[in-house]
Amino acid sequence: MDPPRYDCAADATMSVIEGRWKTTILCLLVKHGTLRFSEIRKMIPPISPRILTKQLRELESDGIIDRNVTGDRLSKVEYSLTDRGRSLGPVLECLAEWGLENMLKEIVRLK
């Protein structure tokens, strides 16, 4: 993991979860627990397999998710949150609350 930019602790957090689909992937794993690649892909229809693979690899490299390969002939790849990844749950919840609050403010402002 790269050191925080601009000497900002919040930036250290963002450097781990930034990416077009990372927060969506993390929210799915928080909500559903362990998921297979194909299940994640079905839950995020616009994501390409290449981008999903890239985002999952980055999250795994940062120690946020575990990748587990099971099965003999027909391998199954499952993804789950590590302890470090689970510790992001409250952070994601706060981000979601902020987003909802500010989306509502914007909707009211536009009326």
N, C-alpha and C positions, 0 to 999 in steps of 0.2 A: 504494500500500500504506500502511496506517495505521502510525504509529509504534508500537513495542512498548508494551504497557500495563504498568504497575507497574515500569517500568524493568528488565525482566527479559529477557535475551537468549533464553531458552527460550520465553518468551511470544511473541517475534517469530516464531519458527519455527511455533509452534502457530497463530498468527493466519493463517498461509498455508495450513496443511494441515487446519485445523479445518473441520468440515462433515461431515454424515452420510456422504457417499460419497466425499469427496476422497481419502482414503488408499486406498480400494479402487480408484478410478480410477488413481491414481498407481502402485499396485502392478501393475495390469494393463499399464500403459504401460511400466513397467520390465521386466516379464516378456516382453511380446509385441512391444514396439517400437511402430511406427505402427499405429493402429487407426482404423477408421471409426466414426462415431456409432452406426450400427446394430450393429456388432460389440460395442462397449462395452455397449450396451443389452442385448444377448443375454447377456452375461457377468454382468450384474447385474439379474436378472429383476424384483426388487421396485422398482427405480427408475423413476419416471415420466419421460417425455420432457422435461417442463417442468423438473423438478429436475435431470436430467442436463445440460440446456442451461445452467441457472443455475450449476451447479458447474464446468462446463467454461469458461464465460465468466469466472468468478472466477479460476480457475487461469491462464487466458490473460492476464487483466488483471494478475496478480501476476508474470507472466513465467516461469511454470513450464512451460506447454505452448505449442506452436505449433498454430495452426489453419490448414490448407492446403486451399483449394478448387481442385479440378481438374476437367477435363472441359468439353465445350462445352455440349451440350444437357442431358445428365444430369449435373448437378454431383455430385461426390463430395467430401465433407468428411472430411479425415483429421486426426487429432490425434497429436502426438508430443511428447516431452519436449524442452525446451530444455536448453542446458548447465546452466543454473541448476536446472532440474528434475531432471536426471540427478544433480546433486550431492546431491539428497535421498535417493538410493538407499541409502547407508549409514545415514542417519538412520532410514529406514523399516525397514531390516533390524534395527537396534538396538531399535526399538519392537516389532517382531514377536518378537524373542528375549525381550524383557521380558514381553510378553503371554503367550507360550507358557510361560515359566518360572512366571509367577504363576497362570496357569490351572491348571497341574499342581499347584501348591501348594494351590490352592483345592479341587481335586478330591480330593486326599489328605486335606485337612482335613475335608471333608464325609463321608468314609467312616467 
